[in-house]
Amino acid sequence: MINREVVTDIVHWSERTFSFRTTRNYPNKFNNGEFTMIGLETDKKNIMRAYSIASANHENFLEFLSIKLDKGPLTSKLQKIKIGDEILIQDKSTGTLVIDYLKPGRNLYLLSTGTGLAPFISIIKDPLTYERFNKVVLTHTVPDSSQLAYLEELTLFNKRWDIITNNNFTYFNTLTRAPWDNIGRITQWVKEDRLHKAIKFEPINPQLDRFMVCGSLDFNKELIEYFSHIGLSEGNTSTQGEYLVEKAFVEK
Ligand SMILES: Cc1cc2nc3c(=O)[nH]c(=O)nc-3n(C[C@H](O)[C@H](O)[C@H](O)COP(=O)(O)OP(=O)(O)OC[C@H]3O[C@@H](n4cnc5c(N)ncnc54)[C@H](O)[C@@H]3O)c2cc1C
């Protein structure tokens, strides 16, 4: 079933991304990290696209982080929404980025590029994430700092959500096309054994540590190759693995 939800809040992070909240008639049943179909009603037909739910399932609103594409059938219109507008949201969700699909482990690495950040915003708000794993790091890589959506929230997340995180959350960002404290693709940081040092985690141990990946096709592909090279198996909705992968979008 498709619900009509009302937009209650909008944040334009940059010329490339924005996020928005809606009311929530959506049933209280999605798993944190899943995606659903959302869209707009137009004269001709509904335009619906897959979107990760960025809010957690214990929150009384729904939140989404969106790209802005001038020529995108949906996002050319969606980027112009205003508070009070209606969004269509399918009341079923799915996806592989769910902590239940990971084998038990020590530290959890959530690795994202671009709007691939969205499912992890949901997962880091889930108390179970911190019951299952000792330490949790969320990495976000984008071309320049204007695209670091949720920068302040994530920088202050441990402080603001300490009842849930117990101070075990770390946020780490890198830029690929502008000067910054941390430069370069996170794939290199992982492969060159630099990430764990920068965030003061134990050295990555394939037997103990677990990973979730959400980004562009190239980013996902490179990490899948690396993880299989170090002997990790990919999990899915029916079999637990040491890592999980979801596309942040489909390249046509
Ligand atoms: C599992 C899944 C989850 C998704 N979650 C999100 C999400 O949380 N937020 C979000 O903005 N999009 C997400 N997408 C992409 C989304 O479904 C749409 O493609 C996007 O909203 C653009 O829609 P459009 O109709 O404007 O353009 P489309 O015709 O859908 O896309 C046009 C082209 O733009 C590029 N593109 C599409 N989406 C993105 C993106 N997010 N970042 C960079 N380039 C992109 C691709 O090359 C694509 O072929 C997800 C896709 C999948 C498969």
The ligand as an SDF file (V2000), in Angstrom:
LIG
                    3D

 53 58  0  0  0  0  0  0  0  0999 V2000
   18.4980    0.3940   -2.8640 C   0  0  0  0  0  0  0  0  0  0  0  0
   18.5150    1.8520   -3.2940 C   0  0  0  0  0  0  0  0  0  0  0  0
   18.4470    2.8440   -2.3250 C   0  0  0  0  0  0  0  0  0  0  0  0
   18.4880    4.1930   -2.6930 C   0  0  0  0  0  0  0  0  0  0  0  0
   18.4650    5.1510   -1.7190 N   0  0  0  0  0  0  0  0  0  0  0  0
   18.5760    6.4590   -2.0780 C   0  0  0  0  0  0  0  0  0  0  0  0
   18.6180    7.4820   -1.0890 C   0  0  0  0  0  0  0  0  0  0  0  0
   18.5230    7.2250    0.1260 O   0  0  0  0  0  0  0  0  0  0  0  0
   18.7570    8.7700   -1.5000 N   0  0  0  0  0  0  0  0  0  0  0  0
   18.8620    9.0960   -2.8390 C   0  0  0  0  0  0  0  0  0  0  0  0
   18.9850   10.2820   -3.1710 O   0  0  0  0  0  0  0  0  0  0  0  0
   18.8070    8.1470   -3.7900 N   0  0  0  0  0  0  0  0  0  0  0  0
   18.6520    6.8550   -3.4430 C   0  0  0  0  0  0  0  0  0  0  0  0
   18.5820    5.8900   -4.4180 N   0  0  0  0  0  0  0  0  0  0  0  0
   18.5150    6.3330   -5.8350 C   0  0  0  0  0  0  0  0  0  0  0  0
   17.0450    6.7100   -6.1590 C   0  0  0  0  0  0  0  0  0  0  0  0
   16.2900    5.5190   -6.2700 O   0  0  0  0  0  0  0  0  0  0  0  0
   16.9010    7.5540   -7.4560 C   0  0  0  0  0  0  0  0  0  0  0  0
   17.6880    7.0160   -8.4700 O   0  0  0  0  0  0  0  0  0  0  0  0
   17.3100    8.9930   -7.2040 C   0  0  0  0  0  0  0  0  0  0  0  0
   16.4190    9.5700   -6.2490 O   0  0  0  0  0  0  0  0  0  0  0  0
   17.2140    9.8360   -8.4910 C   0  0  0  0  0  0  0  0  0  0  0  0
   15.9190    9.7380   -9.0290 O   0  0  0  0  0  0  0  0  0  0  0  0
   15.5780   10.4980  -10.3500 P   0  0  0  0  0  0  0  0  0  0  0  0
   14.2390    9.9920  -10.8530 O   0  0  0  0  0  0  0  0  0  0  0  0
   15.6830   11.9680  -10.1470 O   0  0  0  0  0  0  0  0  0  0  0  0
   16.7210   10.0630  -11.3930 O   0  0  0  0  0  0  0  0  0  0  0  0
   17.0470    8.5820  -11.9150 P   0  0  0  0  0  0  0  0  0  0  0  0
   16.5460    8.4410  -13.3230 O   0  0  0  0  0  0  0  0  0  0  0  0
   16.5760    7.5740  -10.9300 O   0  0  0  0  0  0  0  0  0  0  0  0
   18.6380    8.6020  -11.8920 O   0  0  0  0  0  0  0  0  0  0  0  0
   19.3780    9.1940  -12.9460 C   0  0  0  0  0  0  0  0  0  0  0  0
   20.8540    8.8590  -12.7690 C   0  0  0  0  0  0  0  0  0  0  0  0
   21.3860    9.6590  -11.7170 O   0  0  0  0  0  0  0  0  0  0  0  0
   22.3530    8.9490  -10.9630 C   0  0  0  0  0  0  0  0  0  0  0  0
   21.8800    8.8820   -9.5410 N   0  0  0  0  0  0  0  0  0  0  0  0
   20.6780    8.4590   -9.0910 C   0  0  0  0  0  0  0  0  0  0  0  0
   20.6200    8.5410   -7.7350 N   0  0  0  0  0  0  0  0  0  0  0  0
   21.7970    9.0270   -7.3430 C   0  0  0  0  0  0  0  0  0  0  0  0
   22.3340    9.3060   -6.0520 C   0  0  0  0  0  0  0  0  0  0  0  0
   21.6290    9.0950   -4.9260 N   0  0  0  0  0  0  0  0  0  0  0  0
   23.5950    9.7860   -5.9850 N   0  0  0  0  0  0  0  0  0  0  0  0
   24.3310    9.9930   -7.1180 C   0  0  0  0  0  0  0  0  0  0  0  0
   23.8650    9.7310   -8.3600 N   0  0  0  0  0  0  0  0  0  0  0  0
   22.6160    9.2520   -8.4750 C   0  0  0  0  0  0  0  0  0  0  0  0
   22.4470    7.5500  -11.5900 C   0  0  0  0  0  0  0  0  0  0  0  0
   23.5130    7.5260  -12.5140 O   0  0  0  0  0  0  0  0  0  0  0  0
   21.1550    7.4080  -12.3320 C   0  0  0  0  0  0  0  0  0  0  0  0
   21.2470    6.5670  -13.4220 O   0  0  0  0  0  0  0  0  0  0  0  0
   18.5470    4.5470   -4.0680 C   0  0  0  0  0  0  0  0  0  0  0  0
   18.5740    3.5320   -5.0580 C   0  0  0  0  0  0  0  0  0  0  0  0
   18.5890    2.1990   -4.6740 C   0  0  0  0  0  0  0  0  0  0  0  0
   18.6520    1.1420   -5.7430 C   0  0  0  0  0  0  0  0  0  0  0  0
  1  2  1  0
  2  3  1  0
  2 52  2  0
  3  4  2  0
  4  5  1  0
  4 50  1  0
  5  6  2  0
  6  7  1  0
  6 13  1  0
  7  8  2  0
  7  9  1  0
  9 10  1  0
 10 11  2  0
 10 12  1  0
 12 13  2  0
 13 14  1  0
 14 15  1  0
 14 50  1  0
 15 16  1  0
 16 17  1  0
 16 18  1  0
 18 19  1  0
 18 20  1  0
 20 21  1  0
 20 22  1  0
 22 23  1  0
 23 24  1  0
 24 25  2  0
 24 26  1  0
 24 27  1  0
 27 28  1  0
 28 29  2  0
 28 30  1  0
 28 31  1  0
 31 32  1  0
 32 33  1  0
 33 34  1  0
 33 48  1  0
 34 35  1  0
 35 36  1  0
 35 46  1  0
 36 37  1  0
 36 45  1  0
 37 38  2  0
 38 39  1  0
 39 40  1  0
 39 45  2  0
 40 41  1  0
 40 42  2  0
 42 43  1  0
 43 44  2  0
 44 45  1  0
 46 47  1  0
 46 48  1  0
 48 49  1  0
 50 51  2  0
 51 52  1  0
 52 53  1  0
M  END
$$$$
